[in-house]
Amino acid sequence: MTALIFTFILTLIIGMPIAFVIGMTGMAHILSLDNMQYFDVFIQRLVSGVNSNSYLCIPMFVLAGQLMNRGGITERLLGFIRECIGFIRGGMAYAAVMVGMLLSAILGSSNAVASIMCSVVVPELEKDGYDKDFSIAVSASSGILGPIIPPGTSMVIMAVMTGVSVRSMFYAGVIPGILIGVAFMIVAGIMTKVRKYPKSKEHFEAKSWIQSLLRAGPSLLVPFIIIFGVSFGVFTAAEAGCIAVAIALACGFGYHNLSLRELPEIMLQSIHTSAGILFIVAFGNVLGWTMAIDQIPVKISEAILSVTSSPILVLFMIMGIMFMLGFVLEGYSAMMIFGPVFAVVAAAVGIDLIHYCMLFIIIINIGLLTPPVGMILFVASNICDIPLSKISRSIWPFVTVAMIAVLILICFPQLMLFLPSHMG
């Protein structure tokens, strides 16, 4: 156990890519077990870690996200929501959260949503008179909705690791995503009144609204087509990814914002992103396997259960640990290392694994907003050219309300399980 912790911290400090941090930690753990025969199956564990049909949707969703980013989707979504609520004081702050929710349903990636929001939405907010720190805070916070609102790659990975239905995970993310989005809007509304931000337009115009709806219509249909098709068995999650790519291509070419010359570059970027995710999954499987051999999940389970066997208290403990780990761990690595470990604890006290998986996804994504290793903070700082410390101060109100939403979801699991139990 000591070798595992030491290797993980050392490789993390020296700046090794997170996939190889996990892989090196797994190898060090094998050495500490003093049984060289485990190395004979090292490659097999790597391959088996990604040998699942459900993972086929990951590169497809990533590619769809890249295509929609290049295809002018964000500007059209922002224009549509501006027409809907721009006449309300501070309406663009609400619009930023709503665009984040819509992009999350399309892209499914927190970093992708945060990158687009900071690139496109922040300048629009500043143009309308909003302070830069607030504009970045509301835009970056909306990025964490990416893996929470379905479909999302994190849902697929957690479903495969715990044996839960991908379809049920998609349903389970709907209400939490809306709840956190509304919480962000409440914070934005309060800050808007305190800072006295202006209206974006004087009054609602039906003609402009209809025009903006027609322009953004195909983009708005993507998440509904995917969720409907997967839910009713029309196609699998992997096939849904292919359909998302097809719609993204049609939108990009239809809007004349995408050309054939750009496709090779987009493909390479998608390959790079997908490979990074799947490397983390593969090496995470190795580390999870070595931890299982060393009975670390059992030891952690026994330690937690020695304190309490109450499902709610166990969830509070798990989420508290993961929130603190979010200060130093990247989202996918936290999921691969600790997701299966705490799933054993959750199952031992009778917690529904769908409930556990979605809470886990939410808490590690809130961690992306927390310093010192909050990945979304780094993305926002680099794109918007603002000191990390200034973003960190503005982000805490959004982190606070997201944590309050987590507490509500822990205490009232039926909010999360209603759709999976009735439709999954």
C-alpha positions as CSV (number, residue, x, y, z in Angstrom):
1,M,0.0,0.0,0.0
2,T,2.9,2.4,0.8
3,A,4.5,1.7,-2.6
4,L,1.2,2.5,-4.3
5,I,0.7,5.8,-2.6
6,F,4.4,6.9,-2.9
7,T,4.5,6.1,-6.7
8,F,1.2,7.8,-7.3
9,I,2.3,11.0,-5.6
10,L,5.8,11.0,-7.1
11,T,4.6,10.5,-10.7
12,L,1.9,13.1,-10.2
13,I,4.4,15.7,-8.9
14,I,6.9,15.2,-11.7
15,G,4.1,15.9,-14.3
16,M,3.7,12.5,-15.9
17,P,0.5,12.2,-18.0
18,I,-2.3,10.9,-15.7
19,A,-2.9,7.7,-17.7
20,F,0.8,6.7,-17.1
21,V,0.6,7.9,-13.5
22,I,-2.1,5.3,-13.0
23,G,-0.2,2.7,-15.0
24,M,3.1,3.2,-13.1
25,T,1.2,3.0,-9.8
26,G,-0.3,-0.3,-10.9
27,M,3.1,-1.7,-11.8
28,A,4.7,-0.5,-8.5
29,H,1.8,-2.2,-6.7
30,I,2.4,-5.4,-8.6
31,L,6.1,-5.3,-7.5
32,S,5.1,-4.7,-3.9
33,L,2.9,-7.8,-4.0
34,D,6.1,-9.9,-4.6
35,N,4.6,-12.2,-7.2
36,M,6.1,-11.7,-10.7
37,Q,3.5,-14.0,-12.3
38,Y,1.1,-11.1,-12.1
39,F,3.2,-9.3,-14.9
40,D,2.3,-12.2,-17.2
41,V,-1.3,-11.0,-17.3
42,F,-0.6,-7.3,-17.3
43,I,-1.3,-6.8,-21.0
44,Q,-4.4,-8.9,-20.8
45,R,-5.7,-6.7,-18.0
46,L,-5.0,-3.6,-20.2
47,V,-6.9,-5.0,-23.1
48,S,-9.8,-6.3,-21.1
49,G,-10.2,-2.9,-19.5
50,V,-11.4,-1.4,-22.7
51,N,-12.8,-4.6,-24.3
52,S,-16.5,-3.6,-24.0
53,N,-18.9,-2.7,-26.8
54,S,-20.3,0.1,-24.6
55,Y,-17.0,2.0,-24.9
56,L,-17.4,2.2,-28.7
57,C,-19.7,5.2,-28.1
58,I,-16.9,7.3,-26.5
59,P,-14.9,8.1,-29.7
60,M,-18.2,8.8,-31.4
61,F,-19.5,11.2,-28.8
62,V,-16.1,12.9,-28.8
63,L,-16.1,13.3,-32.6
64,A,-19.7,14.6,-32.5
65,G,-18.6,17.2,-29.9
66,Q,-15.7,18.3,-32.1
67,L,-17.9,18.6,-35.1
68,M,-20.5,20.6,-33.3
69,N,-17.9,22.9,-31.8
70,R,-16.6,23.7,-35.3
71,G,-20.1,23.8,-36.8
72,G,-21.3,27.0,-35.2
73,I,-23.7,25.3,-32.8
74,T,-22.9,27.4,-29.8
75,E,-23.6,30.7,-31.4
76,R,-27.0,29.5,-32.6
77,L,-27.9,28.1,-29.2
78,L,-26.8,31.4,-27.5
79,G,-28.8,33.4,-30.0
80,F,-31.9,31.3,-29.4
81,I,-31.7,31.6,-25.6
82,R,-30.9,35.4,-25.9
83,E,-34.2,35.8,-27.8
84,C,-36.0,33.7,-25.1
85,I,-34.9,35.6,-21.9
86,G,-32.6,38.5,-23.0
87,F,-35.3,41.0,-22.1
88,I,-35.0,39.9,-18.4
89,R,-32.5,41.8,-16.3
90,G,-29.4,39.6,-16.1
91,G,-30.9,37.4,-18.8
92,M,-27.6,36.6,-20.4
93,A,-26.3,35.1,-17.1
94,Y,-29.3,32.7,-17.2
95,A,-28.6,32.2,-20.9
96,A,-25.0,31.2,-20.1
97,V,-26.2,28.4,-17.8
98,M,-28.9,27.3,-20.2
99,V,-26.4,27.1,-23.1
100,G,-24.1,25.1,-20.8
101,M,-26.9,22.7,-20.2
102,L,-27.8,22.3,-23.9
103,L,-24.1,21.9,-24.8
104,S,-23.8,19.3,-22.1
105,A,-26.6,17.3,-23.5
106,I,-24.9,17.4,-26.9
107,L,-21.2,17.0,-26.0
108,G,-21.1,15.1,-22.7
109,S,-17.7,16.3,-21.7
110,S,-17.0,18.9,-19.0
111,N,-13.7,20.1,-20.5
112,A,-15.3,20.4,-24.0
113,V,-18.3,22.4,-22.6
114,A,-16.1,24.6,-20.5
115,S,-13.7,25.3,-23.4
116,I,-16.6,26.4,-25.7
117,M,-18.3,28.4,-23.0
118,C,-15.1,30.3,-22.2
119,S,-14.3,30.9,-25.9
120,V,-17.7,32.0,-27.1
121,V,-20.0,32.9,-24.2
122,V,-17.6,34.9,-22.0
123,P,-16.9,37.5,-24.7
124,E,-20.7,37.9,-25.3
125,L,-21.3,38.4,-21.5
126,E,-18.5,41.0,-21.3
127,K,-20.0,42.7,-24.4
128,D,-23.3,43.0,-22.5
129,G,-21.7,44.7,-19.5
130,Y,-20.9,41.7,-17.2
131,D,-17.7,41.6,-15.2
132,K,-15.0,39.3,-16.5
133,D,-14.6,37.3,-13.3
134,F,-18.4,36.6,-13.1
135,S,-18.6,35.8,-16.8
136,I,-15.9,33.2,-16.4
137,A,-17.3,31.8,-13.2
138,V,-20.8,31.2,-14.6
139,S,-19.4,29.8,-17.9
140,A,-16.8,27.5,-16.3
141,S,-19.3,26.2,-13.7
142,S,-21.7,25.3,-16.4
143,G,-19.0,23.0,-17.8
144,I,-19.4,20.5,-15.0
145,L,-22.9,19.7,-16.3
146,G,-21.3,17.9,-19.3
147,P,-20.9,14.5,-17.8
148,I,-24.1,14.8,-15.6
149,I,-26.7,15.6,-18.3
150,P,-27.1,12.6,-20.6
151,P,-25.5,11.3,-22.7
152,G,-22.0,11.4,-21.2
153,T,-18.9,9.3,-21.4
154,S,-18.5,9.2,-17.6
155,M,-21.9,7.5,-17.4
156,V,-20.8,4.8,-19.9
157,I,-17.6,4.2,-18.0
158,M,-19.2,4.0,-14.6
159,A,-22.0,1.7,-16.0
160,V,-19.5,-0.7,-17.4
161,M,-17.4,-0.8,-14.3
162,T,-20.3,-1.5,-11.9
163,G,-22.5,-3.5,-14.2
164,V,-25.3,-1.0,-14.3
165,S,-27.4,-0.4,-17.4
166,V,-26.2,2.5,-19.6
167,R,-29.8,3.4,-20.4
168,S,-30.6,3.7,-16.7
169,M,-27.6,5.9,-16.1
170,F,-28.8,8.2,-18.9
171,Y,-32.2,8.5,-17.2
172,A,-30.6,9.0,-13.8
173,G,-28.7,12.1,-15.0
174,V,-31.7,14.1,-16.2
175,I,-33.1,15.4,-12.8
176,P,-29.7,16.0,-11.2
177,G,-28.5,17.9,-14.2
178,I,-31.6,20.1,-14.2
179,L,-31.3,20.6,-10.4
180,I,-27.7,21.8,-10.5
181,G,-28.5,24.0,-13.5
182,V,-31.3,25.7,-11.7
183,A,-29.0,26.1,-8.6
184,F,-26.5,27.8,-10.8
185,M,-29.2,30.1,-12.2
186,I,-30.2,31.1,-8.7
187,V,-26.6,32.1,-7.9
188,A,-26.4,34.0,-11.2
189,G,-29.7,35.7,-10.4
190,I,-28.5,36.8,-7.0
191,M,-25.2,38.1,-8.3
192,T,-26.9,39.9,-11.2
193,K,-29.1,41.8,-8.7
194,V,-26.2,42.6,-6.4
195,R,-24.0,43.9,-9.3
196,K,-27.0,45.5,-11.2
197,Y,-26.3,43.9,-14.6
198,P,-28.3,45.2,-17.6
199,K,-30.8,43.7,-19.9
200,S,-29.6,42.3,-23.3
201,K,-32.7,43.6,-25.1
202,E,-35.7,45.7,-24.2
203,H,-38.6,43.3,-25.0
204,F,-39.5,39.9,-26.4
205,E,-39.9,39.7,-30.2
206,A,-41.8,36.7,-31.5
207,K,-40.5,37.0,-35.0
208,S,-36.8,37.0,-33.9
209,W,-37.6,34.1,-31.5
210,I,-39.0,32.0,-34.3
211,Q,-36.0,32.8,-36.6
212,S,-33.5,31.8,-33.9
213,L,-35.4,28.6,-33.1
214,L,-35.3,27.6,-36.7
215,R,-31.5,28.3,-36.8
216,A,-30.8,26.3,-33.6
217,G,-33.5,23.6,-34.2
218,P,-31.3,20.8,-35.5
219,S,-28.8,21.3,-32.6
220,L,-31.6,21.1,-30.0
221,L,-32.8,17.8,-31.5
222,V,-29.5,15.9,-30.9
223,P,-29.9,15.0,-27.2
224,F,-33.5,14.1,-27.6
225,I,-32.9,11.8,-30.5
226,I,-30.1,10.0,-28.7
227,I,-31.9,9.6,-25.4
228,F,-35.1,8.5,-27.1
229,G,-33.4,6.0,-29.3
230,V,-31.4,4.4,-26.5
231,S,-34.3,4.4,-24.1
232,F,-36.7,2.6,-26.4
233,G,-34.2,0.2,-27.8
234,V,-34.1,1.8,-31.3
235,F,-30.3,1.7,-31.2
236,T,-27.5,1.1,-28.7
237,A,-25.3,3.7,-27.1
238,A,-22.6,3.1,-29.6
239,E,-25.0,3.5,-32.5
240,A,-26.4,6.6,-30.8
241,G,-22.8,8.1,-31.0
242,C,-22.8,7.4,-34.8
243,I,-26.1,9.1,-35.2
244,A,-24.9,12.1,-33.2
245,V,-21.9,12.3,-35.6
246,A,-24.2,12.1,-38.6
247,I,-26.4,14.9,-37.3
248,A,-23.3,17.0,-36.4
249,L,-22.0,16.7,-39.9
250,A,-25.3,17.6,-41.4
251,C,-25.6,20.7,-39.1
252,G,-22.0,21.8,-39.8
253,F,-22.3,21.5,-43.6
254,G,-25.9,22.9,-43.5
255,Y,-24.7,26.0,-41.6
256,H,-21.7,26.3,-44.0
257,N,-19.4,26.5,-41.0
258,L,-17.7,23.2,-41.8
259,S,-15.7,22.1,-44.8
260,L,-14.2,18.8,-46.0
261,R,-10.7,20.2,-45.5
262,E,-11.3,20.6,-41.8
263,L,-12.4,16.9,-41.3
264,P,-8.8,15.4,-41.1
265,E,-7.8,17.8,-38.3
266,I,-11.1,17.2,-36.4
267,M,-10.6,13.4,-36.7
268,L,-7.1,13.6,-35.4
269,Q,-8.2,15.8,-32.4
270,S,-11.0,13.3,-31.7
271,I,-8.6,10.4,-31.8
272,H,-6.2,12.1,-29.5
273,T,-8.9,12.9,-26.9
274,S,-10.5,9.4,-27.2
275,A,-7.2,7.7,-26.8
276,G,-6.4,9.7,-23.7
277,I,-9.7,8.6,-22.1
278,L,-9.3,5.0,-23.1
279,F,-5.7,4.8,-21.9
280,I,-6.9,6.1,-18.5
281,V,-9.6,3.4,-18.5
282,A,-7.1,0.6,-19.5
283,F,-4.5,1.5,-16.9
284,G,-7.2,2.2,-14.3
285,N,-8.4,-1.4,-14.9
286,V,-4.9,-2.7,-14.1
287,L,-4.7,-0.6,-10.9
288,G,-8.2,-1.7,-9.8
289,W,-7.2,-5.4,-10.4
290,T,-4.0,-5.1,-8.3
291,M,-6.0,-3.3,-5.5
292,A,-8.5,-6.2,-5.6
293,I,-5.7,-8.7,-5.3
294,D,-4.4,-6.8,-2.3
295,Q,-8.0,-6.7,-0.9
296,I,-7.8,-2.9,-0.6
297,P,-11.5,-2.5,-1.5
298,V,-12.4,-5.0,1.3
299,K,-10.2,-3.1,3.8
300,I,-11.7,0.3,2.9
301,S,-15.2,-1.3,3.1
302,E,-14.5,-2.7,6.5
303,A,-13.0,0.6,7.7
304,I,-16.1,2.5,6.7
305,L,-18.6,-0.1,7.9
306,S,-16.8,-0.2,11.2
307,V,-17.9,3.4,11.7
308,T,-21.5,3.1,10.4
309,S,-23.8,0.9,8.3
310,S,-26.3,3.6,7.6
311,P,-26.6,4.0,3.8
312,I,-27.0,7.8,4.0
313,L,-24.0,8.2,6.3
314,V,-21.9,5.9,4.1
315,L,-22.8,8.1,1.1
316,F,-21.9,11.2,3.0
317,M,-18.5,9.7,3.9
318,I,-17.8,8.6,0.3
319,M,-18.8,11.9,-1.2
320,G,-16.8,13.8,1.4
321,I,-13.7,11.8,0.6
322,M,-14.2,12.2,-3.1
323,F,-14.8,16.0,-2.8
324,M,-11.4,16.3,-0.9
325,L,-9.7,14.1,-3.5
326,G,-11.1,16.4,-6.2
327,F,-8.7,19.0,-4.9
328,V,-5.7,17.0,-6.2
329,L,-7.1,14.4,-8.7
330,E,-8.2,14.7,-12.3
331,G,-11.8,13.4,-12.9
332,Y,-11.2,10.3,-15.0
333,S,-8.4,9.1,-12.8
334,A,-10.5,9.5,-9.6
335,M,-13.3,7.6,-11.3
336,M,-11.1,4.7,-12.4
337,I,-9.2,4.3,-9.1
338,F,-12.0,4.9,-6.5
339,G,-15.2,4.2,-8.5
340,P,-15.1,0.4,-8.2
341,V,-13.6,0.6,-4.6
342,F,-16.5,2.6,-3.2
343,A,-19.0,0.6,-5.3
344,V,-18.2,-2.4,-3.1
345,V,-19.0,-0.3,0.0
346,A,-22.2,1.1,-1.4
347,A,-23.4,-2.4,-2.4
348,A,-22.6,-3.8,1.1
349,V,-25.0,-1.4,2.8
350,G,-27.7,-1.7,0.1
351,I,-27.3,1.5,-1.7
352,D,-28.7,1.4,-5.3
353,L,-25.7,1.4,-7.6
354,I,-27.4,3.8,-10.1
355,H,-27.8,6.3,-7.2
356,Y,-24.1,5.7,-6.2
357,C,-22.7,6.0,-9.7
358,M,-24.5,9.3,-10.5
359,L,-23.5,10.8,-7.2
360,F,-19.9,9.8,-7.8
361,I,-19.9,11.4,-11.3
362,I,-21.4,14.6,-9.9
363,I,-18.9,14.9,-7.0
364,I,-15.8,14.3,-9.1
365,N,-17.0,16.9,-11.6
366,I,-17.5,19.4,-8.8
367,G,-13.9,18.6,-8.0
368,L,-13.0,20.0,-11.5
369,L,-13.9,23.4,-10.2
370,T,-11.8,23.3,-7.0
371,P,-8.2,24.4,-6.7
372,P,-5.4,23.4,-6.9
373,V,-5.9,20.9,-9.7
374,G,-9.4,21.9,-10.9
375,M,-9.0,21.1,-14.6
376,I,-11.8,23.5,-15.6
377,L,-10.1,26.3,-13.8
378,F,-7.0,25.8,-15.8
379,V,-9.0,25.7,-19.0
380,A,-10.8,28.9,-18.2
381,S,-7.6,30.6,-17.0
382,N,-5.7,29.8,-20.2
383,I,-8.6,30.6,-22.6
384,C,-9.6,33.9,-20.9
385,D,-6.1,35.0,-19.9
386,I,-7.0,35.7,-16.2
387,P,-5.1,34.6,-13.1
388,L,-6.2,31.4,-11.5
389,S,-6.6,33.0,-8.1
390,K,-9.2,35.5,-9.4
391,I,-11.3,32.7,-10.9
392,S,-11.0,30.6,-7.7
393,R,-12.6,33.4,-5.7
394,S,-15.5,33.8,-8.0
395,I,-16.2,30.1,-8.4
396,W,-17.0,29.2,-4.8
397,P,-20.7,30.3,-4.8
398,F,-21.3,27.9,-7.7
399,V,-19.3,25.1,-5.9
400,T,-21.4,25.7,-2.8
401,V,-24.8,25.4,-4.4
402,A,-23.6,22.3,-6.3
403,M,-22.7,20.7,-3.0
404,I,-26.1,21.6,-1.6
405,A,-27.6,19.9,-4.6
406,V,-25.5,16.8,-3.8
407,L,-26.8,16.8,-0.2
408,I,-30.4,16.9,-1.5
409,L,-29.8,14.0,-3.9
410,I,-28.2,11.9,-1.1
411,C,-31.1,12.5,1.3
412,F,-33.8,12.1,-1.4
413,P,-32.6,9.3,-3.8
414,Q,-36.0,9.0,-5.4
415,L,-35.3,12.3,-7.2
416,M,-32.5,10.5,-9.1
417,L,-34.1,7.1,-9.3
418,F,-37.6,8.1,-10.4
419,L,-36.9,8.1,-14.2
420,P,-34.7,4.9,-14.2
421,S,-37.3,3.0,-12.1
422,H,-40.3,4.1,-14.3
423,M,-38.7,4.1,-17.7
424,G,-35.3,2.3,-17.5
